[in-house]
Amino acid sequence: QVQLVESGGGSVQAGGSLRLSCAASGYTYSRTCMGWFRQAPGKEREGVASRHTGTGIAYYADSVKGRFTISQDNAKNTLYLQMNVLEPEDTAIYYCAAFGRSYVYSRCPIDVPYEYTYWGQGTQVTVSS
């Protein structure tokens, strides 16, 4: 059974940093997509960043480009999201997600959440001004 467990959320002031972690268990796909999404109150879930686990190619939403970095540690089966220069607009619940199949293309999408089969429970990030 696949489980994704996020951690690392919290409250920070604008300009601060946080690193989110997503520990994956029971996940056996090696060339596939994993990503981070977020959902603010009253808003739709939006893609933040994705990473192809085989090529390592990352893709970012324009709103976080240059501030956030997605990475993975294969030995620990963990996906990370380093968030720097945080803004109040980044306040949301952040979710880790993973495809339920292999993916042959190098760039993983973040505009189609329904393509991601497995989801974590989410971790709250609150940025105050």
C-alpha positions as CSV (number, residue, x, y, z in Angstrom):
1,Q,0.0,0.0,0.0
2,V,1.4,3.4,-1.0
3,Q,1.7,6.0,1.6
4,L,2.9,9.6,1.3
5,V,3.5,11.5,4.6
6,E,4.3,15.2,4.5
7,S,6.1,17.1,7.3
8,G,7.9,20.4,7.8
9,G,5.0,22.8,7.6
10,G,4.7,25.6,10.1
11,S,4.4,29.4,10.6
12,V,7.0,31.8,9.4
13,Q,7.3,35.5,8.7
14,A,7.5,36.8,5.1
15,G,10.9,36.4,3.7
16,G,11.5,33.2,5.7
17,S,12.1,29.7,4.6
18,L,10.7,26.2,5.2
19,R,11.6,22.8,3.9
20,L,8.8,20.3,3.4
21,S,9.4,16.6,3.3
22,C,7.3,13.8,1.8
23,A,8.2,10.3,2.9
24,A,7.0,7.6,0.5
25,S,6.5,4.0,1.4
26,G,5.2,1.1,-0.7
27,Y,5.9,3.2,-3.9
28,T,7.7,1.1,-6.5
29,Y,7.7,3.2,-9.7
30,S,11.1,4.4,-10.7
31,R,10.5,6.5,-13.7
32,T,7.4,8.5,-12.9
33,C,6.2,11.8,-11.6
34,M,6.0,13.3,-8.1
35,G,4.9,16.7,-7.2
36,W,3.8,19.3,-4.7
37,F,0.4,21.0,-4.8
38,R,-1.2,23.5,-2.5
39,Q,-4.6,24.7,-1.6
40,A,-5.5,28.0,0.0
41,P,-8.8,28.6,1.7
42,G,-11.5,29.3,-0.8
43,K,-9.2,28.5,-3.8
44,E,-8.7,25.5,-6.0
45,R,-5.8,23.2,-5.6
46,E,-2.8,24.4,-7.7
47,G,0.4,22.7,-8.8
48,V,3.5,24.1,-7.3
49,A,6.4,21.9,-8.5
50,S,7.0,18.5,-10.1
51,R,9.9,16.3,-10.6
52,H,10.5,13.3,-12.9
53,T,12.0,10.6,-10.6
54,G,14.0,9.1,-13.5
55,T,15.4,12.2,-15.3
56,G,15.3,14.6,-12.3
57,I,13.8,17.3,-14.5
58,A,11.8,19.7,-12.4
59,Y,9.0,22.1,-13.4
60,Y,7.7,25.0,-11.3
61,A,4.7,27.2,-11.3
62,D,5.5,30.8,-12.3
63,S,4.5,32.0,-8.9
64,V,7.2,30.1,-7.1
65,K,10.0,29.9,-9.8
66,G,13.3,31.1,-8.4
67,R,12.1,30.7,-4.8
68,F,11.2,27.0,-4.4
69,T,13.3,24.0,-5.2
70,I,12.0,20.4,-5.5
71,S,14.4,17.6,-4.9
72,Q,14.5,13.9,-3.9
73,D,16.6,11.5,-1.9
74,N,16.2,8.1,-3.4
75,A,18.0,6.4,-0.6
76,K,15.4,7.8,1.8
77,N,12.4,7.6,-0.5
78,T,11.8,11.2,0.3
79,L,10.7,14.2,-1.8
80,Y,11.5,17.7,-0.6
81,L,10.3,21.2,-1.3
82,Q,12.7,23.9,-0.2
83,M,10.7,27.2,0.1
84,N,12.7,30.4,0.3
85,V,11.6,34.1,0.4
86,L,8.1,33.0,1.5
87,E,5.2,35.4,0.9
88,P,1.8,35.6,2.6
89,E,0.4,34.4,-0.7
90,D,2.2,31.1,-0.2
91,T,-0.1,30.4,2.8
92,A,-1.9,27.1,2.1
93,I,-2.1,23.4,2.8
94,Y,0.7,21.7,0.9
95,Y,0.2,18.2,-0.5
96,C,2.7,15.7,-1.9
97,A,1.4,13.6,-4.8
98,A,2.6,10.8,-7.0
99,F,1.6,9.2,-10.3
100,G,0.3,5.6,-10.2
101,R,2.1,4.6,-13.3
102,S,5.4,5.1,-15.2
103,Y,5.7,8.3,-17.2
104,V,7.8,8.3,-20.4
105,Y,8.0,12.1,-20.9
106,S,10.7,14.0,-19.1
107,R,8.6,16.9,-17.8
108,C,5.9,16.1,-15.3
109,P,2.7,18.2,-15.4
110,I,1.4,20.3,-12.5
111,D,-1.8,21.6,-14.1
112,V,-3.6,18.2,-14.0
113,P,-3.9,17.1,-10.4
114,Y,-6.2,14.3,-11.4
115,E,-3.2,12.6,-13.1
116,Y,-1.7,12.0,-9.7
117,T,-3.0,8.9,-8.0
118,Y,-1.5,9.1,-4.6
119,W,-1.8,12.0,-2.2
120,G,-0.5,12.8,1.3
121,Q,-2.6,14.2,4.0
122,G,-1.2,17.7,3.7
123,T,0.8,20.0,5.8
124,Q,-0.1,23.6,6.7
125,V,2.2,26.5,5.8
126,T,1.3,29.9,7.1
127,V,3.3,33.0,6.2
128,S,2.6,36.2,8.0
129,S,3.4,39.7,6.8
